[in-house]
Amino acid sequence: MKKIIDIFQNAFIGMTKVFRQDYLLHFFVGMVIATPMVMFLSPMEAIGAMVFIAIGKEIAWSQIYKIAASWQDVVFTILPLVFLYAVKIAG
């Protein structure tokens, strides 16, 4: 478990140097959403739900706040699901 925490901590430190804080916020909110999905849903159900949530959020915010939807936000919201399944498969 300590090794996994170290991996995420090092990844976070590296990401703060490369990505905007907005993308990191999407990543960590995606992590919170993806964690129960990985534990309780099949991979296809989790991927479908996460894509629906991420795209739906971008469409809703673009309509409410009159801002352009960002595909990078969608990617950074879905990315934790990929990481969690990789850890689940490897473990």
PDB file of N, CA, C and O in Angstrom:
ATOM      1  N   MET A   1       0.827  -1.191   0.000  1.00  0.00           N
ATOM      2  CA  MET A   1       0.000   0.000   0.000  1.00  0.00           C
ATOM      3  C   MET A   1       0.871   1.255   0.000  1.00  0.00           C
ATOM      4  O   MET A   1       0.551   2.240  -0.666  1.00  0.00           O
ATOM      5  N   LYS A   2       1.961   1.215   0.742  1.00  0.00           N
ATOM      6  CA  LYS A   2       2.873   2.357   0.811  1.00  0.00           C
ATOM      7  C   LYS A   2       3.454   2.659  -0.570  1.00  0.00           C
ATOM      8  O   LYS A   2       3.654   3.818  -0.932  1.00  0.00           O
ATOM      9  N   LYS A   3       3.718   1.603  -1.328  1.00  0.00           N
ATOM     10  CA  LYS A   3       4.287   1.780  -2.668  1.00  0.00           C
ATOM     11  C   LYS A   3       3.294   2.503  -3.583  1.00  0.00           C
ATOM     12  O   LYS A   3       3.682   3.375  -4.360  1.00  0.00           O
ATOM     13  N   ILE A   4       2.024   2.141  -3.487  1.00  0.00           N
ATOM     14  CA  ILE A   4       0.994   2.794  -4.299  1.00  0.00           C
ATOM     15  C   ILE A   4       0.859   4.259  -3.910  1.00  0.00           C
ATOM     16  O   ILE A   4       0.734   5.120  -4.781  1.00  0.00           O
ATOM     17  N   ILE A   5       0.883   4.550  -2.628  1.00  0.00           N
ATOM     18  CA  ILE A   5       0.798   5.940  -2.161  1.00  0.00           C
ATOM     19  C   ILE A   5       1.989   6.745  -2.665  1.00  0.00           C
ATOM     20  O   ILE A   5       1.831   7.891  -3.085  1.00  0.00           O
ATOM     21  N   ASP A   6       3.176   6.152  -2.624  1.00  0.00           N
ATOM     22  CA  ASP A   6       4.366   6.840  -3.129  1.00  0.00           C
ATOM     23  C   ASP A   6       4.255   7.117  -4.630  1.00  0.00           C
ATOM     24  O   ASP A   6       4.661   8.179  -5.103  1.00  0.00           O
ATOM     25  N   ILE A   7       3.706   6.163  -5.369  1.00  0.00           N
ATOM     26  CA  ILE A   7       3.535   6.344  -6.811  1.00  0.00           C
ATOM     27  C   ILE A   7       2.607   7.521  -7.092  1.00  0.00           C
ATOM     28  O   ILE A   7       2.916   8.374  -7.924  1.00  0.00           O
ATOM     29  N   PHE A   8       1.457   7.567  -6.389  1.00  0.00           N
ATOM     30  CA  PHE A   8       0.520   8.664  -6.593  1.00  0.00           C
ATOM     31  C   PHE A   8       1.097   9.999  -6.135  1.00  0.00           C
ATOM     32  O   PHE A   8       0.864  11.028  -6.768  1.00  0.00           O
ATOM     33  N   GLN A   9       1.842   9.984  -5.047  1.00  0.00           N
ATOM     34  CA  GLN A   9       2.450  11.223  -4.551  1.00  0.00           C
ATOM     35  C   GLN A   9       3.476  11.754  -5.554  1.00  0.00           C
ATOM     36  O   GLN A   9       3.490  12.950  -5.847  1.00  0.00           O
ATOM     37  N   ASN A  10       4.322  10.891  -6.072  1.00  0.00           N
ATOM     38  CA  ASN A  10       5.308  11.310  -7.072  1.00  0.00           C
ATOM     39  C   ASN A  10       4.630  11.768  -8.366  1.00  0.00           C
ATOM     40  O   ASN A  10       5.078  12.716  -9.012  1.00  0.00           O
ATOM     41  N   ALA A  11       3.553  11.088  -8.731  1.00  0.00           N
ATOM     42  CA  ALA A  11       2.817  11.492  -9.931  1.00  0.00           C
ATOM     43  C   ALA A  11       2.206  12.875  -9.737  1.00  0.00           C
ATOM     44  O   ALA A  11       2.229  13.700 -10.651  1.00  0.00           O
ATOM     45  N   PHE A  12       1.660  13.131  -8.550  1.00  0.00           N
ATOM     46  CA  PHE A  12       1.063  14.438  -8.268  1.00  0.00           C
ATOM     47  C   PHE A  12       2.108  15.547  -8.335  1.00  0.00           C
ATOM     48  O   PHE A  12       1.856  16.603  -8.914  1.00  0.00           O
ATOM     49  N   ILE A  13       3.262  15.316  -7.753  1.00  0.00           N
ATOM     50  CA  ILE A  13       4.328  16.324  -7.766  1.00  0.00           C
ATOM     51  C   ILE A  13       4.769  16.594  -9.207  1.00  0.00           C
ATOM     52  O   ILE A  13       4.980  17.744  -9.590  1.00  0.00           O
ATOM     53  N   GLY A  14       4.904  15.547  -9.990  1.00  0.00           N
ATOM     54  CA  GLY A  14       5.282  15.726 -11.387  1.00  0.00           C
ATOM     55  C   GLY A  14       4.204  16.425 -12.198  1.00  0.00           C
ATOM     56  O   GLY A  14       4.509  17.243 -13.066  1.00  0.00           O
ATOM     57  N   MET A  15       2.941  16.107 -11.918  1.00  0.00           N
ATOM     58  CA  MET A  15       1.856  16.720 -12.673  1.00  0.00           C
ATOM     59  C   MET A  15       1.700  18.199 -12.373  1.00  0.00           C
ATOM     60  O   MET A  15       1.324  18.968 -13.258  1.00  0.00           O
ATOM     61  N   THR A  16       1.980  18.617 -11.139  1.00  0.00           N
ATOM     62  CA  THR A  16       1.833  20.035 -10.815  1.00  0.00           C
ATOM     63  C   THR A  16       2.814  20.889 -11.597  1.00  0.00           C
ATOM     64  O   THR A  16       2.567  22.076 -11.812  1.00  0.00           O
ATOM     65  N   LYS A  17       3.909  20.309 -12.020  1.00  0.00           N
ATOM     66  CA  LYS A  17       4.887  21.053 -12.809  1.00  0.00           C
ATOM     67  C   LYS A  17       4.468  21.156 -14.267  1.00  0.00           C
ATOM     68  O   LYS A  17       4.885  22.076 -14.971  1.00  0.00           O
ATOM     69  N   VAL A  18       3.643  20.215 -14.726  1.00  0.00           N
ATOM     70  CA  VAL A  18       3.304  20.146 -16.138  1.00  0.00           C
ATOM     71  C   VAL A  18       1.906  20.684 -16.443  1.00  0.00           C
ATOM     72  O   VAL A  18       1.714  21.393 -17.431  1.00  0.00           O
ATOM     73  N   PHE A  19       0.927  20.347 -15.592  1.00  0.00           N
ATOM     74  CA  PHE A  19      -0.464  20.645 -15.903  1.00  0.00           C
ATOM     75  C   PHE A  19      -1.003  21.794 -15.068  1.00  0.00           C
ATOM     76  O   PHE A  19      -0.514  22.081 -13.975  1.00  0.00           O
ATOM     77  N   ARG A  20      -2.025  22.442 -15.614  1.00  0.00           N
ATOM     78  CA  ARG A  20      -2.705  23.492 -14.867  1.00  0.00           C
ATOM     79  C   ARG A  20      -3.427  22.894 -13.668  1.00  0.00           C
ATOM     80  O   ARG A  20      -3.720  21.698 -13.634  1.00  0.00           O
ATOM     81  N   GLN A  21      -3.708  23.738 -12.691  1.00  0.00           N
ATOM     82  CA  GLN A  21      -4.382  23.266 -11.487  1.00  0.00           C
ATOM     83  C   GLN A  21      -5.791  22.776 -11.801  1.00  0.00           C
ATOM     84  O   GLN A  21      -6.297  21.885 -11.119  1.00  0.00           O
ATOM     85  N   ASP A  22      -6.432  23.343 -12.820  1.00  0.00           N
ATOM     86  CA  ASP A  22      -7.770  22.912 -13.211  1.00  0.00           C
ATOM     87  C   ASP A  22      -7.782  21.445 -13.617  1.00  0.00           C
ATOM     88  O   ASP A  22      -8.702  20.707 -13.264  1.00  0.00           O
ATOM     89  N   TYR A  23      -6.761  21.022 -14.360  1.00  0.00           N
ATOM     90  CA  TYR A  23      -6.691  19.624 -14.772  1.00  0.00           C
ATOM     91  C   TYR A  23      -6.481  18.708 -13.571  1.00  0.00           C
ATOM     92  O   TYR A  23      -7.032  17.608 -13.520  1.00  0.00           O
ATOM     93  N   LEU A  24      -5.691  19.156 -12.615  1.00  0.00           N
ATOM     94  CA  LEU A  24      -5.477  18.349 -11.414  1.00  0.00           C
ATOM     95  C   LEU A  24      -6.766  18.225 -10.601  1.00  0.00           C
ATOM     96  O   LEU A  24      -7.036  17.178 -10.012  1.00  0.00           O
ATOM     97  N   LEU A  25      -7.553  19.289 -10.571  1.00  0.00           N
ATOM     98  CA  LEU A  25      -8.845  19.225  -9.881  1.00  0.00           C
ATOM     99  C   LEU A  25      -9.743  18.196 -10.559  1.00  0.00           C
ATOM    100  O   LEU A  25     -10.399  17.405  -9.880  1.00  0.00           O
ATOM    101  N   HIS A  26      -9.780  18.198 -11.881  1.00  0.00           N
ATOM    102  CA  HIS A  26     -10.570  17.203 -12.597  1.00  0.00           C
ATOM    103  C   HIS A  26     -10.044  15.795 -12.329  1.00  0.00           C
ATOM    104  O   HIS A  26     -10.829  14.857 -12.196  1.00  0.00           O
ATOM    105  N   PHE A  27      -8.735  15.641 -12.247  1.00  0.00           N
ATOM    106  CA  PHE A  27      -8.145  14.339 -11.969  1.00  0.00           C
ATOM    107  C   PHE A  27      -8.578  13.822 -10.599  1.00  0.00           C
ATOM    108  O   PHE A  27      -8.980  12.666 -10.477  1.00  0.00           O
ATOM    109  N   PHE A  28      -8.500  14.654  -9.581  1.00  0.00           N
ATOM    110  CA  PHE A  28      -8.831  14.182  -8.233  1.00  0.00           C
ATOM    111  C   PHE A  28     -10.326  14.010  -8.020  1.00  0.00           C
ATOM    112  O   PHE A  28     -10.737  13.124  -7.271  1.00  0.00           O
ATOM    113  N   VAL A  29     -11.144  14.824  -8.652  1.00  0.00           N
ATOM    114  CA  VAL A  29     -12.593  14.591  -8.594  1.00  0.00           C
ATOM    115  C   VAL A  29     -12.911  13.290  -9.336  1.00  0.00           C
ATOM    116  O   VAL A  29     -13.750  12.509  -8.888  1.00  0.00           O
ATOM    117  N   GLY A  30     -12.247  13.060 -10.458  1.00  0.00           N
ATOM    118  CA  GLY A  30     -12.411  11.793 -11.170  1.00  0.00           C
ATOM    119  C   GLY A  30     -11.991  10.605 -10.324  1.00  0.00           C
ATOM    120  O   GLY A  30     -12.596   9.536 -10.407  1.00  0.00           O
ATOM    121  N   MET A  31     -10.951  10.786  -9.506  1.00  0.00           N
ATOM    122  CA  MET A  31     -10.507   9.718  -8.605  1.00  0.00           C
ATOM    123  C   MET A  31     -11.586   9.392  -7.572  1.00  0.00           C
ATOM    124  O   MET A  31     -11.839   8.226  -7.270  1.00  0.00           O
ATOM    125  N   VAL A  32     -12.208  10.423  -7.043  1.00  0.00           N
ATOM    126  CA  VAL A  32     -13.279  10.215  -6.052  1.00  0.00           C
ATOM    127  C   VAL A  32     -14.466   9.507  -6.701  1.00  0.00           C
ATOM    128  O   VAL A  32     -15.072   8.625  -6.092  1.00  0.00           O
ATOM    129  N   ILE A  33     -14.796   9.884  -7.917  1.00  0.00           N
ATOM    130  CA  ILE A  33     -15.914   9.252  -8.618  1.00  0.00           C
ATOM    131  C   ILE A  33     -15.557   7.824  -9.034  1.00  0.00           C
ATOM    132  O   ILE A  33     -16.397   6.928  -8.946  1.00  0.00           O
ATOM    133  N   ALA A  34     -14.334   7.606  -9.482  1.00  0.00           N
ATOM    134  CA  ALA A  34     -13.935   6.304 -10.039  1.00  0.00           C
ATOM    135  C   ALA A  34     -13.722   5.227  -8.981  1.00  0.00           C
ATOM    136  O   ALA A  34     -13.917   4.044  -9.262  1.00  0.00           O
ATOM    137  N   THR A  35     -13.326   5.611  -7.774  1.00  0.00           N
ATOM    138  CA  THR A  35     -12.997   4.611  -6.757  1.00  0.00           C
ATOM    139  C   THR A  35     -14.158   3.661  -6.458  1.00  0.00           C
ATOM    140  O   THR A  35     -13.953   2.448  -6.507  1.00  0.00           O
ATOM    141  N   PRO A  36     -15.365   4.146  -6.153  1.00  0.00           N
ATOM    142  CA  PRO A  36     -16.451   3.180  -5.924  1.00  0.00           C
ATOM    143  C   PRO A  36     -16.863   2.434  -7.190  1.00  0.00           C
ATOM    144  O   PRO A  36     -17.347   1.305  -7.116  1.00  0.00           O
ATOM    145  N   MET A  37     -16.674   3.058  -8.346  1.00  0.00           N
ATOM    146  CA  MET A  37     -17.006   2.370  -9.596  1.00  0.00           C
ATOM    147  C   MET A  37     -16.113   1.158  -9.808  1.00  0.00           C
ATOM    148  O   MET A  37     -16.586   0.100 -10.224  1.00  0.00           O
ATOM    149  N   VAL A  38     -14.829   1.305  -9.523  1.00  0.00           N
ATOM    150  CA  VAL A  38     -13.891   0.195  -9.693  1.00  0.00           C
ATOM    151  C   VAL A  38     -14.221  -0.923  -8.703  1.00  0.00           C
ATOM    152  O   VAL A  38     -14.070  -2.103  -9.022  1.00  0.00           O
ATOM    153  N   MET A  39     -14.666  -0.555  -7.517  1.00  0.00           N
ATOM    154  CA  MET A  39     -14.954  -1.568  -6.494  1.00  0.00           C
ATOM    155  C   MET A  39     -16.261  -2.316  -6.765  1.00  0.00           C
ATOM    156  O   MET A  39     -16.357  -3.506  -6.462  1.00  0.00           O
ATOM    157  N   PHE A  40     -17.269  -1.641  -7.332  1.00  0.00           N
ATOM    158  CA  PHE A  40     -18.596  -2.248  -7.385  1.00  0.00           C
ATOM    159  C   PHE A  40     -19.149  -2.520  -8.781  1.00  0.00           C
ATOM    160  O   PHE A  40     -20.126  -3.258  -8.905  1.00  0.00           O
ATOM    161  N   LEU A  41     -18.568  -1.957  -9.827  1.00  0.00           N
ATOM    162  CA  LEU A  41     -19.099  -2.136 -11.179  1.00  0.00           C
ATOM    163  C   LEU A  41     -18.132  -2.935 -12.046  1.00  0.00           C
ATOM    164  O   LEU A  41     -16.937  -3.024 -11.761  1.00  0.00           O
ATOM    165  N   SER A  42     -18.678  -3.508 -13.104  1.00  0.00           N
ATOM    166  CA  SER A  42     -17.809  -4.170 -14.084  1.00  0.00           C
ATOM    167  C   SER A  42     -17.044  -3.087 -14.848  1.00  0.00           C
ATOM    168  O   SER A  42     -17.459  -1.928 -14.856  1.00  0.00           O
ATOM    169  N   PRO A  43     -15.940  -3.452 -15.486  1.00  0.00           N
ATOM    170  CA  PRO A  43     -15.168  -2.439 -16.220  1.00  0.00           C
ATOM    171  C   PRO A  43     -15.977  -1.693 -17.277  1.00  0.00           C
ATOM    172  O   PRO A  43     -15.844  -0.475 -17.395  1.00  0.00           O
ATOM    173  N   MET A  44     -16.801  -2.381 -18.041  1.00  0.00           N
ATOM    174  CA  MET A  44     -17.583  -1.718 -19.087  1.00  0.00           C
ATOM    175  C   MET A  44     -18.620  -0.766 -18.498  1.00  0.00           C
ATOM    176  O   MET A  44     -18.831   0.325 -19.028  1.00  0.00           O
ATOM    177  N   GLU A  45     -19.270  -1.173 -17.401  1.00  0.00           N
ATOM    178  CA  GLU A  45     -20.234  -0.287 -16.747  1.00  0.00           C
ATOM    179  C   GLU A  45     -19.543   0.954 -16.200  1.00  0.00           C
ATOM    180  O   GLU A  45     -20.058   2.065 -16.325  1.00  0.00           O
ATOM    181  N   ALA A  46     -18.386   0.765 -15.600  1.00  0.00           N
ATOM    182  CA  ALA A  46     -17.655   1.887 -15.013  1.00  0.00           C
ATOM    183  C   ALA A  46     -17.175   2.854 -16.092  1.00  0.00           C
ATOM    184  O   ALA A  46     -17.283   4.069 -15.926  1.00  0.00           O
ATOM    185  N   ILE A  47     -16.655   2.332 -17.181  1.00  0.00           N
ATOM    186  CA  ILE A  47     -16.188   3.193 -18.270  1.00  0.00           C
ATOM    187  C   ILE A  47     -17.360   3.968 -18.864  1.00  0.00           C
ATOM    188  O   ILE A  47     -17.258   5.173 -19.096  1.00  0.00           O
ATOM    189  N   GLY A  48     -18.455   3.286 -19.107  1.00  0.00           N
ATOM    190  CA  GLY A  48     -19.636   3.956 -19.662  1.00  0.00           C
ATOM    191  C   GLY A  48     -20.158   5.050 -18.749  1.00  0.00           C
ATOM    192  O   GLY A  48     -20.472   6.150 -19.204  1.00  0.00           O
ATOM    193  N   ALA A  49     -20.250   4.751 -17.466  1.00  0.00           N
ATOM    194  CA  ALA A  49     -20.741   5.738 -16.508  1.00  0.00           C
ATOM    195  C   ALA A  49     -19.789   6.923 -16.392  1.00  0.00           C
ATOM    196  O   ALA A  49     -20.227   8.071 -16.322  1.00  0.00           O
ATOM    197  N   MET A  50     -18.504   6.650 -16.370  1.00  0.00           N
ATOM    198  CA  MET A  50     -17.526   7.736 -16.220  1.00  0.00           C
ATOM    199  C   MET A  50     -17.504   8.635 -17.456  1.00  0.00           C
ATOM    200  O   MET A  50     -17.421   9.856 -17.327  1.00  0.00           O
ATOM    201  N   VAL A  51     -17.577   8.057 -18.628  1.00  0.00           N
ATOM    202  CA  VAL A  51     -17.626   8.865 -19.855  1.00  0.00           C
ATOM    203  C   VAL A  51     -18.896   9.714 -19.863  1.00  0.00           C
ATOM    204  O   VAL A  51     -18.856  10.894 -20.208  1.00  0.00           O
ATOM    205  N   PHE A  52     -20.012   9.116 -19.484  1.00  0.00           N
ATOM    206  CA  PHE A  52     -21.283   9.849 -19.427  1.00  0.00           C
ATOM    207  C   PHE A  52     -21.200  11.008 -18.437  1.00  0.00           C
ATOM    208  O   PHE A  52     -21.639  12.116 -18.746  1.00  0.00           O
ATOM    209  N   ILE A  53     -20.646  10.768 -17.262  1.00  0.00           N
ATOM    210  CA  ILE A  53     -20.516  11.817 -16.245  1.00  0.00           C
ATOM    211  C   ILE A  53     -19.593  12.933 -16.728  1.00  0.00           C
ATOM    212  O   ILE A  53     -19.930  14.111 -16.609  1.00  0.00           O
ATOM    213  N   ALA A  54     -18.439  12.572 -17.269  1.00  0.00           N
ATOM    214  CA  ALA A  54     -17.460  13.577 -17.685  1.00  0.00           C
ATOM    215  C   ALA A  54     -17.980  14.440 -18.836  1.00  0.00           C
ATOM    216  O   ALA A  54     -17.862  15.665 -18.798  1.00  0.00           O
ATOM    217  N   ILE A  55     -18.549  13.810 -19.848  1.00  0.00           N
ATOM    218  CA  ILE A  55     -19.073  14.574 -20.984  1.00  0.00           C
ATOM    219  C   ILE A  55     -20.306  15.363 -20.572  1.00  0.00           C
ATOM    220  O   ILE A  55     -20.470  16.512 -20.980  1.00  0.00           O
ATOM    221  N   GLY A  56     -21.171  14.762 -19.771  1.00  0.00           N
ATOM    222  CA  GLY A  56     -22.362  15.464 -19.296  1.00  0.00           C
ATOM    223  C   GLY A  56     -22.024  16.692 -18.482  1.00  0.00           C
ATOM    224  O   GLY A  56     -22.684  17.723 -18.611  1.00  0.00           O
ATOM    225  N   LYS A  57     -21.019  16.599 -17.658  1.00  0.00           N
ATOM    226  CA  LYS A  57     -20.588  17.749 -16.857  1.00  0.00           C
ATOM    227  C   LYS A  57     -20.075  18.867 -17.746  1.00  0.00           C
ATOM    228  O   LYS A  57     -20.395  20.035 -17.524  1.00  0.00           O
ATOM    229  N   GLU A  58     -19.285  18.520 -18.745  1.00  0.00           N
ATOM    230  CA  GLU A  58     -18.751  19.541 -19.656  1.00  0.00           C
ATOM    231  C   GLU A  58     -19.865  20.218 -20.452  1.00  0.00           C
ATOM    232  O   GLU A  58     -19.846  21.436 -20.631  1.00  0.00           O
ATOM    233  N   ILE A  59     -20.828  19.443 -20.927  1.00  0.00           N
ATOM    234  CA  ILE A  59     -21.949  20.025 -21.675  1.00  0.00           C
ATOM    235  C   ILE A  59     -22.785  20.919 -20.764  1.00  0.00           C
ATOM    236  O   ILE A  59     -23.163  22.024 -21.154  1.00  0.00           O
ATOM    237  N   ALA A  60     -23.074  20.446 -19.552  1.00  0.00           N
ATOM    238  CA  ALA A  60     -23.876  21.248 -18.624  1.00  0.00           C
ATOM    239  C   ALA A  60     -23.177  22.557 -18.276  1.00  0.00           C
ATOM    240  O   ALA A  60     -23.803  23.617 -18.298  1.00  0.00           O
ATOM    241  N   TRP A  61     -21.900  22.495 -17.959  1.00  0.00           N
ATOM    242  CA  TRP A  61     -21.172  23.720 -17.597  1.00  0.00           C
ATOM    243  C   TRP A  61     -21.035  24.668 -18.773  1.00  0.00           C
ATOM    244  O   TRP A  61     -21.057  25.886 -18.591  1.00  0.00           O
ATOM    245  N   SER A  62     -20.893  24.124 -19.990  1.00  0.00           N
ATOM    246  CA  SER A  62     -20.783  25.016 -21.145  1.00  0.00           C
ATOM    247  C   SER A  62     -22.099  25.753 -21.383  1.00  0.00           C
ATOM    248  O   SER A  62     -22.097  26.888 -21.860  1.00  0.00           O
ATOM    249  N   GLN A  63     -23.220  25.115 -21.055  1.00  0.00           N
ATOM    250  CA  GLN A  63     -24.512  25.776 -21.205  1.00  0.00           C
ATOM    251  C   GLN A  63     -24.801  26.744 -20.059  1.00  0.00           C
ATOM    252  O   GLN A  63     -25.318  27.838 -20.286  1.00  0.00           O
ATOM    253  N   ILE A  64     -24.474  26.352 -18.844  1.00  0.00           N
ATOM    254  CA  ILE A  64     -24.769  27.186 -17.676  1.00  0.00           C
ATOM    255  C   ILE A  64     -23.857  28.397 -17.613  1.00  0.00           C
ATOM    256  O   ILE A  64     -24.323  29.524 -17.444  1.00  0.00           O
ATOM    257  N   TYR A  65     -22.556  28.167 -17.750  1.00  0.00           N
ATOM    258  CA  TYR A  65     -21.577  29.245 -17.563  1.00  0.00           C
ATOM    259  C   TYR A  65     -21.125  29.901 -18.869  1.00  0.00           C
ATOM    260  O   TYR A  65     -20.282  30.798 -18.859  1.00  0.00           O
ATOM    261  N   LYS A  66     -21.690  29.449 -19.993  1.00  0.00           N
ATOM    262  CA  LYS A  66     -21.367  30.020 -21.309  1.00  0.00           C
ATOM    263  C   LYS A  66     -19.857  30.003 -21.589  1.00  0.00           C
ATOM    264  O   LYS A  66     -19.278  30.983 -22.057  1.00  0.00           O
ATOM    265  N   ILE A  67     -19.247  28.855 -21.285  1.00  0.00           N
ATOM    266  CA  ILE A  67     -17.821  28.666 -21.572  1.00  0.00           C
ATOM    267  C   ILE A  67     -17.687  27.506 -22.550  1.00  0.00           C
ATOM    268  O   ILE A  67     -18.591  26.679 -22.673  1.00  0.00           O
ATOM    269  N   ALA A  68     -16.577  27.451 -23.228  1.00  0.00           N
ATOM    270  CA  ALA A  68     -16.347  26.369 -24.181  1.00  0.00           C
ATOM    271  C   ALA A  68     -16.040  25.070 -23.431  1.00  0.00           C
ATOM    272  O   ALA A  68     -15.295  25.065 -22.451  1.00  0.00           O
ATOM    273  N   ALA A  69     -16.623  23.980 -23.904  1.00  0.00           N
ATOM    274  CA  ALA A  69     -16.327  22.671 -23.323  1.00  0.00           C
ATOM    275  C   ALA A  69     -14.899  22.279 -23.695  1.00  0.00           C
ATOM    276  O   ALA A  69     -14.425  22.596 -24.785  1.00  0.00           O
ATOM    277  N   SER A  70     -14.228  21.596 -22.791  1.00  0.00           N
ATOM    278  CA  SER A  70     -12.831  21.240 -23.001  1.00  0.00           C
ATOM    279  C   SER A  70     -12.676  19.719 -23.012  1.00  0.00           C
ATOM    280  O   SER A  70     -13.058  19.043 -22.057  1.00  0.00           O
ATOM    281  N   TRP A  71     -12.119  19.193 -24.083  1.00  0.00           N
ATOM    282  CA  TRP A  71     -11.901  17.748 -24.138  1.00  0.00           C
ATOM    283  C   TRP A  71     -10.812  17.333 -23.152  1.00  0.00           C
ATOM    284  O   TRP A  71     -10.798  16.190 -22.695  1.00  0.00           O
ATOM    285  N   GLN A  72      -9.885  18.261 -22.813  1.00  0.00           N
ATOM    286  CA  GLN A  72      -8.852  17.930 -21.836  1.00  0.00           C
ATOM    287  C   GLN A  72      -9.468  17.674 -20.453  1.00  0.00           C
ATOM    288  O   GLN A  72      -9.009  16.800 -19.718  1.00  0.00           O
ATOM    289  N   ASP A  73     -10.502  18.438 -20.107  1.00  0.00           N
ATOM    290  CA  ASP A  73     -11.182  18.217 -18.834  1.00  0.00           C
ATOM    291  C   ASP A  73     -11.816  16.831 -18.793  1.00  0.00           C
ATOM    292  O   ASP A  73     -11.774  16.154 -17.766  1.00  0.00           O
ATOM    293  N   VAL A  74     -12.402  16.413 -19.909  1.00  0.00           N
ATOM    294  CA  VAL A  74     -13.005  15.080 -19.981  1.00  0.00           C
ATOM    295  C   VAL A  74     -11.938  14.008 -19.808  1.00  0.00           C
ATOM    296  O   VAL A  74     -12.141  13.042 -19.072  1.00  0.00           O
ATOM    297  N   VAL A  75     -10.812  14.171 -20.475  1.00  0.00           N
ATOM    298  CA  VAL A  75      -9.725  13.183 -20.383  1.00  0.00           C
ATOM    299  C   VAL A  75      -9.204  13.091 -18.955  1.00  0.00           C
ATOM    300  O   VAL A  75      -9.002  11.992 -18.439  1.00  0.00           O
ATOM    301  N   PHE A  76      -8.984  14.237 -18.311  1.00  0.00           N
ATOM    302  CA  PHE A  76      -8.446  14.216 -16.958  1.00  0.00           C
ATOM    303  C   PHE A  76      -9.458  13.735 -15.925  1.00  0.00           C
ATOM    304  O   PHE A  76      -9.071  13.325 -14.831  1.00  0.00           O
ATOM    305  N   THR A  77     -10.739  13.778 -16.252  1.00  0.00           N
ATOM    306  CA  THR A  77     -11.744  13.210 -15.360  1.00  0.00           C
ATOM    307  C   THR A  77     -11.792  11.694 -15.500  1.00  0.00           C
ATOM    308  O   THR A  77     -12.021  10.991 -14.516  1.00  0.00           O
ATOM    309  N   ILE A  78     -11.579  11.185 -16.707  1.00  0.00           N
ATOM    310  CA  ILE A  78     -11.643   9.736 -16.967  1.00  0.00           C
ATOM    311  C   ILE A  78     -10.331   9.034 -16.607  1.00  0.00           C
ATOM    312  O   ILE A  78     -10.348   7.853 -16.262  1.00  0.00           O
ATOM    313  N   LEU A  79      -9.224   9.717 -16.679  1.00  0.00           N
ATOM    314  CA  LEU A  79      -7.893   9.121 -16.469  1.00  0.00           C
ATOM    315  C   LEU A  79      -7.740   8.343 -15.151  1.00  0.00           C
ATOM    316  O   LEU A  79      -7.114   7.283 -15.166  1.00  0.00           O
ATOM    317  N   PRO A  80      -8.275   8.809 -14.016  1.00  0.00           N
ATOM    318  CA  PRO A  80      -8.132   8.018 -12.781  1.00  0.00           C
ATOM    319  C   PRO A  80      -8.761   6.635 -12.871  1.00  0.00           C
ATOM    320  O   PRO A  80      -8.285   5.691 -12.240  1.00  0.00           O
ATOM    321  N   LEU A  81      -9.824   6.512 -13.648  1.00  0.00           N
ATOM    322  CA  LEU A  81     -10.447   5.204 -13.823  1.00  0.00           C
ATOM    323  C   LEU A  81      -9.469   4.231 -14.463  1.00  0.00           C
ATOM    324  O   LEU A  81      -9.386   3.070 -14.063  1.00  0.00           O
ATOM    325  N   VAL A  82      -8.737   4.704 -15.451  1.00  0.00           N
ATOM    326  CA  VAL A  82      -7.730   3.872 -16.125  1.00  0.00           C
ATOM    327  C   VAL A  82      -6.631   3.474 -15.139  1.00  0.00           C
ATOM    328  O   VAL A  82      -6.221   2.315 -15.091  1.00  0.00           O
ATOM    329  N   PHE A  83      -6.160   4.439 -14.356  1.00  0.00           N
ATOM    330  CA  PHE A  83      -5.116   4.142 -13.369  1.00  0.00           C
ATOM    331  C   PHE A  83      -5.592   3.140 -12.324  1.00  0.00           C
ATOM    332  O   PHE A  83      -4.862   2.212 -11.976  1.00  0.00           O
ATOM    333  N   LEU A  84      -6.807   3.319 -11.824  1.00  0.00           N
ATOM    334  CA  LEU A  84      -7.316   2.411 -10.794  1.00  0.00           C
ATOM    335  C   LEU A  84      -7.501   0.993 -11.333  1.00  0.00           C
ATOM    336  O   LEU A  84      -7.215   0.022 -10.633  1.00  0.00           O
ATOM    337  N   TYR A  85      -7.978   0.870 -12.571  1.00  0.00           N
ATOM    338  CA  TYR A  85      -8.087  -0.476 -13.141  1.00  0.00           C
ATOM    339  C   TYR A  85      -6.723  -1.093 -13.390  1.00  0.00           C
ATOM    340  O   TYR A  85      -6.560  -2.305 -13.254  1.00  0.00           O
ATOM    341  N   ALA A  86      -5.743  -0.282 -13.752  1.00  0.00           N
ATOM    342  CA  ALA A  86      -4.386  -0.812 -13.927  1.00  0.00           C
ATOM    343  C   ALA A  86      -3.843  -1.351 -12.603  1.00  0.00           C
ATOM    344  O   ALA A  86      -3.219  -2.411 -12.569  1.00  0.00           O
ATOM    345  N   VAL A  87      -4.080  -0.624 -11.526  1.00  0.00           N
ATOM    346  CA  VAL A  87      -3.640  -1.086 -10.208  1.00  0.00           C
ATOM    347  C   VAL A  87      -4.398  -2.331  -9.790  1.00  0.00           C
ATOM    348  O   VAL A  87      -3.815  -3.250  -9.215  1.00  0.00           O
ATOM    349  N   LYS A  88      -5.698  -2.370 -10.072  1.00  0.00           N
ATOM    350  CA  LYS A  88      -6.511  -3.530  -9.708  1.00  0.00           C
ATOM    351  C   LYS A  88      -6.058  -4.782 -10.473  1.00  0.00           C
ATOM    352  O   LYS A  88      -5.992  -5.873  -9.905  1.00  0.00           O
ATOM    353  N   ILE A  89      -5.751  -4.617 -11.750  1.00  0.00           N
ATOM    354  CA  ILE A  89      -5.325  -5.756 -12.564  1.00  0.00           C
ATOM    355  C   ILE A  89      -3.933  -6.224 -12.140  1.00  0.00           C
ATOM    356  O   ILE A  89      -3.669  -7.424 -12.063  1.00  0.00           O
ATOM    357  N   ALA A  90      -3.042  -5.260 -11.865  1.00  0.00           N
ATOM    358  CA  ALA A  90      -1.668  -5.606 -11.471  1.00  0.00           C
ATOM    359  C   ALA A  90      -1.622  -6.235 -10.086  1.00  0.00           C
ATOM    360  O   ALA A  90      -0.760  -7.067  -9.803  1.00  0.00           O
ATOM    361  N   GLY A  91      -2.544  -5.839  -9.230  1.00  0.00           N
ATOM    362  CA  GLY A  91      -2.528  -6.312  -7.835  1.00  0.00           C
ATOM    363  C   GLY A  91      -3.205  -7.600  -7.711  1.00  0.00           C
ATOM    364  O   GLY A  91      -3.289  -8.150  -6.613  1.00  0.00           O
TER     365      GLY A  91
END
